[in-house]
Structure formats: C-alpha cells, structure tokens
Amino acid sequence: MLNEAPKKQKTFKDYSDPNPWQYFWRIQRECWRRMVSPFFMYVFLSSIALAVEAITPEKAGTVIEIVLGSLCIAAGAFFNAHLLYNTGKLHYDAYLTGCIHRKNRALGIQSGGDHRVEREYRVWKGFYIGFLVGIPAIILSIIAGALPGTGAGVAHFFMAMFAGWAIFPPIWAGGSSVSGYWSLLMVILPVLVSGIAYIVGAMKEKDYKEHELERAETVKNAGKKGKGKK
C-alpha cells in the first residue's frame, strides 16, 4: 500500500489583533487599495477631456473645452463619490463586527480571528484615501511649478494625461503658461469628495443597521404579546 503523506495543517493567523506597526501598514495597504479605482476613473475621464481639447474647433474651442471638460471632471467626482460611499458602508459594517469581537474578548470569549481591524470605519479614512488619489497630481504639480519653460510644458502634458482634473481648471483660468503650483489647490476636490462620501456611506449603513435592529425588536415584542394573549 502507498503511504499517504500527512496533510499539513494550515497555520492559523489572528488578523484581529495586530501590533501597532502591523496595524499601520495594513491601514496603508487598505487605503491604497481603495484609491485605485477612483484614481483610474479620474485618469479615464481626464483622457476624454484631453481628447475633447484636441478635436474642438479653434474659434469655439475655449467654451466647448470648459463645458465638456468640466462635465468630465464632474463625472470623475461622481464616480469617486459612489466608490467611497460604498467603501464607507463596508467599513462601518466591519466596525460593528469589530465591536462585537472586542465585546466578546472582554468577556473572555475568543472570536473573530479573521476580522480585519484595518477595514473598520474611521472618520479620517475617506479624506486620507482622497489625498492618496491626489498624490500623482501633487507630484506633477510641484514638478511643473519648479521647472522652467519647456520642462513645465512637458510636466503639464503628463498632468493632462494622468491628472487632467487638476491642471485643466487652472489653465482655463490663467492660460497655458499658468504655474503648475496652482494645480495643488485642485487636490481639495478628491479629498473633500472622498471624505464626505465615505462618511455619508457610513452613516447610511448606521441608519440601516439601527432600523434593522428596531424592526427585529418590534417583531420580538409582537411575538411576546401574541403568546401572552393565548
């Protein structure tokens, strides 16, 4: 008979209680992961705005560029808000789960070893994710502002490709020779959109859970009253 090799037991990892250093890096990984989709939505819509700028007629180009470009930026902000709204809901749900695990632990009941504490809701996380979305724009803005002449033009070109939402409004306001530093102000857009949408999503999930709990309590009380009448 063939001897079967003993199966290796999987090593259990407790994700629910990281040390401070692990917790820090896990938060970074979670927030960077959540910024990827909003960032690429901005890139995609910035590319559309750049294409609009290339094909618009010279005489009417300025007005058309501003209107269509603004619509592209607004669409990017909309998708950003939608994604962070859902992230806020997911993180608040994780927060509630974490509260249950911590309550059980205080009572001496070990549970939730697979709970990812870094995915729990925190007010500042949405704003931080928005800041991460704006990091490429920040880097390119500083390069464009620091370089003279042709160098600034090259930096503006790359900004138009990868962070058009940050460079187009300053160009519309001040012309193609505007300093890249003005684009730093536009980073406020993803920071505010992400932060507000994240909080709204979390509060929506909170209301839903509270109403769900109230409904369950109402059903429970109605059942008790029904039994009492028999």
C-alpha positions as CSV (number, residue, x, y, z in Angstrom):
1,M,0.0,0.0,0.0
2,L,1.1,3.5,-0.7
3,N,1.7,5.6,2.3
4,E,-0.2,8.9,2.1
5,A,1.8,11.9,3.1
6,P,0.2,13.5,6.2
7,K,-1.7,16.7,5.3
8,K,-0.1,19.8,6.5
9,Q,-2.3,21.8,8.8
10,K,-2.8,25.4,7.8
11,T,-1.2,27.9,10.2
12,F,-3.9,30.0,11.8
13,K,-3.3,33.7,11.7
14,D,-5.1,36.1,14.0
15,Y,-5.8,39.2,12.0
16,S,-8.0,40.8,14.6
17,D,-5.2,41.9,17.0
18,P,-2.2,43.4,15.1
19,N,0.5,45.2,16.8
20,P,0.8,49.0,16.2
21,W,3.3,48.6,13.3
22,Q,1.3,45.9,11.6
23,Y,-1.9,48.0,12.1
24,F,-0.2,51.0,10.5
25,W,0.9,49.1,7.4
26,R,-2.4,47.3,7.0
27,I,-4.2,50.6,7.0
28,Q,-1.8,51.9,4.3
29,R,-2.5,48.8,2.2
30,E,-6.3,49.1,2.7
31,C,-6.4,52.8,1.8
32,W,-4.1,52.5,-1.2
33,R,-6.2,49.6,-2.4
34,R,-9.3,51.8,-2.1
35,M,-7.8,54.7,-4.0
36,V,-7.0,52.7,-7.2
37,S,-10.5,52.7,-8.7
38,P,-11.2,56.4,-8.1
39,F,-7.8,57.3,-9.4
40,F,-8.3,55.4,-12.7
41,M,-11.8,56.8,-13.1
42,Y,-10.2,60.3,-13.0
43,V,-7.5,59.2,-15.4
44,F,-10.1,57.8,-17.8
45,L,-12.2,60.9,-17.8
46,S,-9.2,63.2,-17.9
47,S,-8.2,61.4,-21.1
48,I,-11.7,62.2,-22.6
49,A,-11.3,65.8,-21.6
50,L,-7.8,65.9,-23.3
51,A,-9.3,64.3,-26.5
52,V,-12.1,67.0,-26.4
53,E,-9.4,69.6,-26.2
54,A,-7.6,68.2,-29.2
55,I,-10.7,67.9,-31.5
56,T,-12.6,71.1,-30.7
57,P,-12.5,73.9,-33.4
58,E,-10.2,76.9,-32.7
59,K,-13.0,79.5,-32.6
60,A,-15.4,77.8,-30.3
61,G,-12.7,75.6,-28.6
62,T,-12.4,77.6,-25.3
63,V,-16.1,77.4,-24.4
64,I,-16.6,73.8,-25.6
65,E,-13.4,72.7,-23.7
66,I,-14.5,74.3,-20.5
67,V,-18.1,72.9,-20.6
68,L,-17.2,69.4,-21.7
69,G,-14.0,69.3,-19.6
70,S,-16.0,70.4,-16.6
71,L,-18.5,67.6,-17.3
72,C,-15.7,65.1,-17.4
73,I,-14.3,66.3,-14.1
74,A,-17.8,66.3,-12.5
75,A,-18.3,62.7,-13.8
76,G,-14.9,61.7,-12.2
77,A,-16.0,63.2,-8.9
78,F,-19.4,61.4,-9.2
79,F,-17.7,58.0,-9.6
80,N,-15.3,58.9,-6.8
81,A,-18.2,59.7,-4.5
82,H,-20.0,56.5,-5.5
83,L,-17.0,54.3,-4.8
84,L,-16.2,55.9,-1.4
85,Y,-19.8,55.9,-0.4
86,N,-19.8,52.1,-0.8
87,T,-16.4,51.9,1.0
88,G,-17.9,53.8,3.9
89,K,-20.7,51.3,4.2
90,L,-18.4,48.4,4.1
91,H,-16.0,49.9,6.7
92,Y,-18.9,50.7,9.0
93,D,-20.1,47.2,8.8
94,A,-16.6,46.0,9.6
95,Y,-16.6,48.4,12.6
96,L,-19.7,46.9,14.0
97,T,-18.3,43.4,13.6
98,G,-15.1,44.6,15.4
99,C,-17.2,46.0,18.3
100,I,-18.8,42.5,18.7
101,H,-15.4,40.8,18.7
102,R,-14.0,43.3,21.2
103,K,-17.0,42.9,23.5
104,N,-16.6,39.1,23.3
105,R,-12.9,39.4,24.1
106,A,-13.7,41.5,27.2
107,L,-16.0,38.7,28.4
108,G,-13.2,36.1,27.8
109,I,-14.7,34.7,24.6
110,Q,-12.2,34.4,21.8
111,S,-13.8,35.1,18.4
112,G,-13.2,36.8,15.1
113,G,-9.6,35.8,14.5
114,D,-10.1,36.5,10.8
115,H,-11.5,40.0,11.4
116,R,-9.5,42.7,9.6
117,V,-9.4,45.6,12.0
118,E,-7.8,47.9,9.4
119,R,-11.0,47.8,7.4
120,E,-13.1,49.3,10.2
121,Y,-14.6,52.8,9.7
122,R,-12.7,55.8,10.9
123,V,-13.8,59.4,10.1
124,W,-10.4,60.4,8.6
125,K,-10.0,57.4,6.3
126,G,-12.1,58.8,3.5
127,F,-10.1,62.1,3.5
128,Y,-6.9,60.1,3.5
129,I,-8.0,58.0,0.6
130,G,-8.9,61.2,-1.3
131,F,-5.4,62.5,-0.5
132,L,-3.8,59.3,-1.9
133,V,-5.9,59.8,-5.1
134,G,-4.3,63.3,-5.4
135,I,-0.7,62.2,-4.9
136,P,0.2,61.9,-8.6
137,A,-1.3,65.4,-9.2
138,I,0.7,66.8,-6.2
139,I,4.0,65.3,-7.5
140,L,3.4,66.5,-11.1
141,S,2.2,70.0,-9.9
142,I,5.4,70.5,-7.9
143,I,7.5,69.4,-10.9
144,A,5.5,71.7,-13.3
145,G,5.8,74.6,-10.9
146,A,9.5,74.1,-10.3
147,L,10.7,73.6,-13.9
148,P,11.1,76.5,-16.3
149,G,9.8,76.8,-19.9
150,T,9.9,73.5,-21.8
151,G,10.2,71.4,-18.7
152,A,7.0,72.9,-17.3
153,G,5.3,72.2,-20.7
154,V,6.2,68.6,-20.6
155,A,5.0,68.3,-17.0
156,H,1.7,69.9,-18.0
157,F,1.4,67.4,-20.8
158,F,1.8,64.5,-18.3
159,M,-0.6,66.1,-15.9
160,A,-3.2,66.5,-18.7
161,M,-2.9,62.7,-19.3
162,F,-2.9,61.4,-15.8
163,A,-4.3,64.3,-13.7
164,G,-6.3,66.5,-16.1
165,W,-8.8,67.2,-13.4
166,A,-6.0,69.1,-11.6
167,I,-4.5,71.0,-14.5
168,F,-7.4,71.9,-16.8
169,P,-9.2,74.4,-14.4
170,P,-6.0,76.5,-13.7
171,I,-5.3,76.5,-17.5
172,W,-8.9,77.6,-18.2
173,A,-8.5,80.4,-15.7
174,G,-4.9,81.6,-16.4
175,G,-3.9,80.2,-19.8
176,S,-1.4,77.5,-20.8
177,S,1.5,79.4,-19.1
178,V,-0.1,79.2,-15.6
179,S,2.2,77.9,-12.9
180,G,1.8,74.2,-12.0
181,Y,1.6,75.1,-8.3
182,W,-2.0,76.3,-8.8
183,S,-3.0,72.7,-9.5
184,L,-2.2,71.9,-5.9
185,L,-5.5,73.6,-5.0
186,M,-7.4,71.1,-7.1
187,V,-6.3,68.3,-4.8
188,I,-9.0,69.5,-2.5
189,L,-11.5,68.0,-4.9
190,P,-10.8,64.3,-4.4
191,V,-10.1,64.9,-0.7
192,L,-13.5,66.5,0.0
193,V,-15.4,64.3,-2.3
194,S,-13.9,61.1,-0.9
195,G,-14.1,62.2,2.7
196,I,-17.7,63.4,2.6
197,A,-19.0,60.4,0.5
198,Y,-17.2,58.0,2.9
199,I,-18.9,59.5,6.0
200,V,-22.3,59.6,4.3
201,G,-22.0,56.0,3.3
202,A,-21.0,55.0,6.8
203,M,-23.9,57.0,8.3
204,K,-26.3,55.4,5.8
205,E,-25.2,52.0,6.9
206,K,-25.5,53.0,10.6
207,D,-29.1,54.1,10.0
208,Y,-29.9,50.9,8.1
209,K,-28.5,48.7,11.0
210,E,-30.4,50.7,13.6
211,H,-33.7,50.4,11.7
212,E,-33.0,46.7,11.2
213,L,-32.4,46.3,15.0
214,E,-35.6,48.3,15.8
215,R,-37.6,46.1,13.3
216,A,-36.2,42.9,14.9
217,E,-37.1,44.2,18.4
218,T,-40.6,45.2,17.3
219,V,-41.2,41.7,15.8
220,K,-39.8,40.1,19.0
221,N,-42.1,42.2,21.2
222,A,-45.1,41.5,19.0
223,G,-44.4,37.8,19.4
224,K,-44.2,38.1,23.2
225,K,-47.6,39.9,23.2
226,G,-49.1,37.2,21.0
227,K,-48.0,34.5,23.3
228,G,-49.3,36.4,26.3
229,K,-52.9,36.6,24.8
230,K,-53.1,32.8,24.4
